[in-house]
């Protein structure tokens, strides 16, 4: 257990929104896997992973396996019995000692847990995550849906794209995406990956940037606190209509965060906006079963 699991960026936003005193010394974020997390991991057939690449850019992906491919042999370790496809932008970052973030999520039941730490041993069939922090999240903003992997993903390719109409369509139709950040720009920074959801159209293009509302949540400000200290950011948009995954990496800044509760254009309570400018854009076809 850590005395205070929040770093300076998170603490700054907590003070701004008047919740710092109640969250100082919180026990919600633990330094090991709490009881019950192992059973949830064993049920899953997909997981969201985020790592930096060799240039320090952050990427997010989904990997799949049969239930049981995720396990927790101890409270301080998690095993992933698969590796990202070599064509996946995350693949080059799965190396021993690298920081990693894990979002174990079941969209059908709206359950999720977040884990960050470092990559331990890597072998041909998978790798180990040495746990640094773990905590659960409420089901708020998660749209229930079943997610399946296609049966023919071998040899699927990643293609580099510019800001095409296809990428714009995926974003415009999205009601779900995943966002990854880190707590420091150096190699010691903890990674984090989280879910974002809302009505289709809650993320929009604004010129060459993406803009989305940060709805009122648990007030930990993990993602947003990270962006205060390091603007590096990675996004993953699953296109559930085509089965495609859209990967983006770039930098993000906070807009309109002044401690006041605001309303998004659809009326949901929000803390402010995030503006993201991509400097890398890829897609991978036929990963999800439409």
C-alpha positions in Angstrom: 0.0 0.0 0.0 1.3 3.5 -0.9 0.6 6.4 1.4 -0.7 8.6 -1.5 -1.0 7.0 -4.9 -1.4 10.3 -6.8 1.5 12.3 -8.4 1.8 16.0 -8.7 -0.3 16.4 -11.9 -3.2 14.4 -10.4 -3.0 16.3 -7.1 -3.0 19.7 -8.9 -6.3 18.9 -10.6 -7.8 17.4 -7.4 -7.0 20.7 -5.6 -8.5 22.7 -8.5 -11.8 20.7 -8.3 -11.8 20.8 -4.5 -11.4 17.0 -3.8 -7.8 16.8 -2.8 -8.4 16.5 0.9 -10.8 13.6 0.5 -8.6 11.7 -1.9 -5.2 12.2 -0.1 -4.1 8.8 1.1 -6.8 7.0 -0.8 -6.8 3.2 -0.5 -8.7 2.8 -3.8 -5.4 2.5 -5.8 -3.3 -0.4 -4.5 0.3 -1.5 -5.1 -0.8 -5.1 -5.8 -3.8 -6.9 -7.3 -6.6 -6.9 -4.8 -8.5 -10.2 -4.1 -11.0 -11.0 -6.9 -9.0 -9.4 -9.7 -7.4 -12.7 -10.7 -10.8 -14.3 -11.2 -12.0 -11.5 -13.4 -8.8 -11.6 -15.5 -9.3 -15.4 -16.1 -12.8 -14.8 -17.6 -11.6 -12.4 -20.3 -10.9 -13.1 -24.0 -9.4 -9.7 -24.8 -7.5 -6.9 -23.1 -6.3 -3.4 -23.9 -2.5 -2.7 -23.7 -0.5 0.5 -23.9 3.3 0.9 -24.3 5.7 3.5 -25.7 7.6 2.7 -28.9 11.3 3.1 -29.4 10.8 6.8 -30.2 8.8 7.3 -26.9 5.4 7.6 -28.7 2.5 6.0 -27.0 0.4 3.4 -28.7 -2.7 1.4 -27.6 -4.0 -1.9 -28.9 -6.3 -4.8 -28.1 -5.1 -8.4 -28.0 -7.2 -11.5 -27.9 -7.0 -15.1 -26.5 -9.1 -17.8 -25.1 -10.4 -17.2 -21.5 -7.5 -18.0 -19.2 -4.9 -16.3 -21.4 -4.7 -13.7 -18.7 -3.8 -14.8 -15.2 -2.4 -13.6 -11.9 0.0 -16.1 -10.4 0.6 -13.7 -7.5 -0.7 -10.3 -6.3 2.4 -8.7 -7.8 2.4 -10.3 -11.3 0.1 -10.7 -14.2 0.7 -13.1 -17.1 -0.4 -12.4 -20.7 -0.2 -15.6 -22.8 -0.1 -14.0 -26.2 1.9 -11.3 -28.0 0.7 -8.5 -30.2 0.9 -9.3 -33.9 4.3 -8.1 -35.3 2.3 -5.7 -37.5 0.8 -4.0 -34.5 2.3 -0.7 -33.5 2.5 -1.9 -29.9 4.6 -5.0 -30.7 8.0 -3.2 -30.7 7.4 -1.9 -27.3 6.8 -5.2 -25.6 10.3 -5.6 -24.2 11.6 -6.5 -20.8 11.8 -3.5 -18.5 9.4 -1.3 -20.5 6.5 0.5 -18.8 3.1 -0.9 -19.6 -0.6 -0.2 -18.8 -3.3 -2.7 -18.9 -7.1 -2.2 -19.1 -8.9 -5.4 -18.4 -12.4 -4.7 -19.5 -15.5 -6.6 -20.3 -17.7 -4.4 -22.4 -20.6 -6.8 -22.2 -20.8 -6.5 -18.4 -19.2 -3.1 -18.1 -16.6 -4.3 -15.6 -13.1 -3.0 -15.8 -9.8 -2.8 -13.8 -6.7 -0.8 -14.5 -3.1 -2.1 -13.9 0.2 -0.4 -14.6 3.7 -1.6 -14.0 6.6 -2.8 -16.1 7.2 -5.7 -18.4 9.0 -8.7 -16.9 10.2 -11.7 -18.9 9.1 -11.9 -22.5 9.0 -15.2 -24.3 7.6 -16.5 -27.6 4.1 -17.2 -26.2 3.6 -14.1 -24.0 5.0 -12.0 -21.3 4.8 -11.0 -17.6 3.6 -7.7 -16.1 5.1 -6.7 -12.8 2.3 -4.8 -11.0 2.9 -1.4 -9.6 -0.6 -0.1 -9.3 -4.1 -1.7 -9.7 -7.6 -0.4 -9.1 -11.2 -0.9 -10.3 -13.4 1.6 -12.1 -17.1 2.1 -12.1 -19.2 1.2 -15.2 -20.1 4.8 -16.0 -20.1 5.7 -19.7 -19.4 2.1 -20.9 -21.8 1.1 -23.7 -22.6 -2.7 -23.3 -21.6 -4.8 -26.4 -20.1 -8.2 -27.2 -16.7 -8.1 -28.7 -15.2 -11.0 -30.7 -12.0 -11.5 -32.7 -12.2 -12.5 -36.3 -11.0 -16.0 -37.1 -8.7 -14.8 -39.9 -6.3 -12.2 -38.5 -3.0 -13.9 -39.4 -1.1 -11.7 -41.7 -3.3 -8.7 -41.1 -1.4 -5.6 -42.0 -1.1 -2.1 -40.5 -1.2 0.7 -43.1 -0.1 4.2 -42.5 -2.7 6.7 -43.3 -3.1 10.5 -43.4 -6.2 12.2 -42.1 -8.5 10.5 -44.6 -12.3 10.4 -44.8 -12.2 6.9 -43.5 -10.4 8.0 -40.3 -12.8 10.9 -39.9 -15.8 8.5 -40.3 -14.5 6.1 -37.6 -14.1 9.0 -35.1 -17.4 10.6 -36.0 -19.3 7.3 -35.4 -17.4 6.3 -32.3 -19.1 5.9 -28.9 -16.0 4.1 -27.4 -12.3 4.7 -27.5 -9.3 4.1 -25.3 -6.7 6.6 -24.2 -3.2 6.0 -22.9 -0.9 8.5 -21.1 2.1 8.5 -18.7 3.1 10.2 -15.6 6.5 11.4 -16.8 8.3 11.9 -20.1 11.3 9.9 -19.0 11.7 6.1 -18.9 10.5 5.8 -15.3 7.0 7.3 -16.0 4.1 5.0 -15.2 1.8 4.3 -18.1 -2.0 4.4 -17.8 -4.8 3.4 -20.2 -8.5 4.1 -19.7 -11.9 3.8 -21.5 -13.8 6.8 -22.8 -17.4 6.6 -23.9 -20.3 8.7 -24.9 -23.0 9.2 -27.6 -21.8 8.8 -31.2 -20.2 12.1 -32.1 -18.9 13.0 -28.7 -15.4 13.0 -30.2 -15.0 15.4 -33.2 -12.4 16.6 -35.6 -11.5 20.3 -35.2 -9.2 21.1 -38.0 -6.2 18.7 -37.7 -7.0 17.9 -34.0 -9.5 15.7 -32.1 -11.6 17.3 -29.4 -13.6 15.4 -26.7 -15.3 16.3 -23.4 -13.9 14.9 -20.2 -17.1 13.8 -18.4 -17.3 14.0 -14.7 -15.8 10.7 -13.3 -14.1 9.4 -10.2 -12.1 12.7 -9.7 -8.8 10.8 -9.5 -7.7 12.6 -12.7 -5.3 9.8 -13.7 -5.4 10.5 -17.4 -5.7 14.3 -17.1 -3.1 14.6 -14.4 -0.7 12.6 -16.6 -1.3 15.1 -19.5 -0.4 18.0 -17.2 3.1 16.6 -16.8 3.5 14.9 -20.2 1.4 15.7 -23.3 2.2 12.4 -25.0 -0.9 10.4 -25.7 -2.2 7.4 -27.6 -5.7 6.6 -28.8 -7.4 3.5 -30.0 -10.8 3.6 -31.8 -12.4 0.2 -32.4 -14.8 0.4 -35.3 -17.5 -2.0 -34.4 -19.3 -1.7 -37.7 -16.3 -2.8 -39.9 -14.1 -4.7 -37.4 -11.2 -2.2 -37.9 -9.0 -0.7 -35.3 -7.8 2.8 -35.7 -4.5 3.7 -33.9 -3.4 7.3 -33.2 -0.5 8.7 -31.3 0.4 12.3 -30.6 0.1 15.0 -28.0 -2.9 16.4 -26.0 -3.6 19.5 -24.0 -6.4 20.4 -21.5 -8.8 23.2 -22.3 -11.3 24.9 -20.0 -10.3 23.2 -16.8 -10.9 25.9 -14.2 -12.5 23.8 -11.4 -16.1 24.5 -12.4 -18.5 21.8 -13.6 -19.6 22.4 -17.1 -22.0 20.7 -19.5 -21.2 19.1 -22.8 -23.3 19.9 -25.9 -25.5 16.9 -25.1 -25.9 18.0 -21.5 -23.6 15.7 -19.7 -21.5 17.0 -16.7 -17.9 17.6 -17.7 -14.7 19.0 -16.3 -13.4 20.4 -19.5 -12.1 19.4 -23.0 -9.1 17.6 -24.3 -7.5 18.6 -27.6 -5.4 15.9 -29.2 -3.1 16.4 -32.3 -2.0 13.2 -33.9 1.5 12.8 -35.3 1.0 9.1 -36.2 -2.1 7.4 -37.6 -2.5 3.8 -38.5 -5.3 1.3 -39.0 -5.5 -2.4 -38.9 -8.4 -4.2 -40.7 -10.5 -7.2 -39.7 -9.5 -7.5 -36.0 -13.0 -7.4 -34.6 -16.0 -9.3 -35.7 -18.6 -6.7 -36.9 
